[in-house]
Amino acid sequence: MFAWLQAMGKDAARRFYLALRGTDYRSLAQFSHDFSVCMKTVADVEKALKLCIRPIRSTPIGRRWSDAATTIRQGGTLTDALQPAKEVLPDFYLPLVAAGERSGRLAEVFQFLEEHCKALSGPLATLRHTWLFPLAILVAGSFIRVLLYLMSGSVLQALVITLGELIDWALIAVVVGLVILTPARYFVDQVRLSLPLLGDLEKDIAIHRFFRVMSLVYAVGEHRVESMIRMAAETVSNRAARLDLMKAAVAIEEQATLTEAFRKVGFLTAQTHTAIEVAEISGTLENAFEQISNDAGAAMIAKLKYVQPIMIRIVMALVIVSILMALLNIAL
C-alpha cells in the first residue's frame, strides 16, 4: 500500500508540474514541420533528427531528445528515440508517430502533427490560464494573510492561520489527485463530453485524431482491424471517448462488420455511421476515414476560433473573482 501511495504521489506531483508548465506546442509544431519536410526529401532518419532537434535543443523537449539520433543509430525505432520526452509530450504525439512508422507514412503524420499542435496551442494555453491565474492569486492571498499577522507581531496566530491554510490546500490537492489519478477521471471526462460546445469540441478532436490514424494504418493492411482501432484509440486523450471507441474493437472480435462495430460508439454522428457504411460497401474505407478526419478537423478549428475569445473572458472574470476572494480572505 505504501509503495502504491508513493507511486501515486510521484505521478500526481509530475502531472501537477507539467500542468503548471504546460505543453510546448509551438516547439512541437516547429519540430513536426521540419521533420515532415525532411521525410519528404531526406531518407536518413538519423540525419533528419539531428537537423530538426537543433532549433529546439534548449527547450525541455529538445533536451530530452539529445540522444535521439544515437537511439536510431543503435537500431531503435523513431518512437523509441522520441520516448524520453514522453512526460512532456501530449498523449497523442507518440501513438501517432508509432502509427506513422507502421504505415510507412511519417511525412504525412508529422504534417498532421504540425497542423494539430498549431491549432491547439493558443486555446489550450488559454484554458490552462482559467485555473492557473486564479490559483496563483488565491495562494498569494493565503501567503499575504499569514505575512500580515507576522508583521503585526501575532506569531502564534500566524502559525494557526498557516496550519489552517496548509490543511485547506492539502484537501484540495487530495480531491484533485483522486479525480485525475483514479477511475473518477472517466466520469469527469464523460461530463466534459456532455457539455454544450466544449463537449462537441472534445468529440471533434477525438474523431480528428482517431480516424486519421485509422486512415494511415488501414491503407497498409498489415494489422487486424481490432488492433488498428485500439492503436488509433490511444491517440484520444479523453478517457470516456477512448473507451467508447474501444467498443468497436470488441465488436469486431465478436464477428461484427465494421459498420456494425462503429454503431457501438455512442458519440459518433449518424452522418459518420453512414459514411463508414457506404465506404465499406464500396471498398473505399481508407478515403472515408481520411475524409471523416478532415471534416472533424475543420469543425474543430472553427470551434476553437469561437471558443478562445469566450475562454479569455472567462479567465478575466475568474481573475477578478479570485482577487476579491483573496482580499476577503485577508480581511477576515
Buried (B, 14 or more C-beta within 10 A) or exposed (E): EEEEEEEBEEEBEEBBEBBEEBBBBBBBBBBBBBBBBBBEEEEEBBEBBBBBBEEBEEBBBBBBBEEBBEBBEEEBBBBBBBBBBEEBBBBBBBBBBBBBBBBEBBBBBBBBBBBBBBBBBBBBBBBBBBEBBBBBBBBBBBBEBBEBBBEEEEEEEBEEBBEEBEEEBEEEEEEBBBEBBEEEBBEEBBEBBEEEEBBBBBBBBBBBBBBBBBBBBBBBEEBEBBBBBBBBBBBBBBBBBBBBBBBBBBBBEEEBBBBBBBBBBEBBEEEBBEBBBEBBEEEBBBBBBBBBBBBBBEBBBEBBEEBBEEBBEBBEEBBEEBBEBBBEBBEE
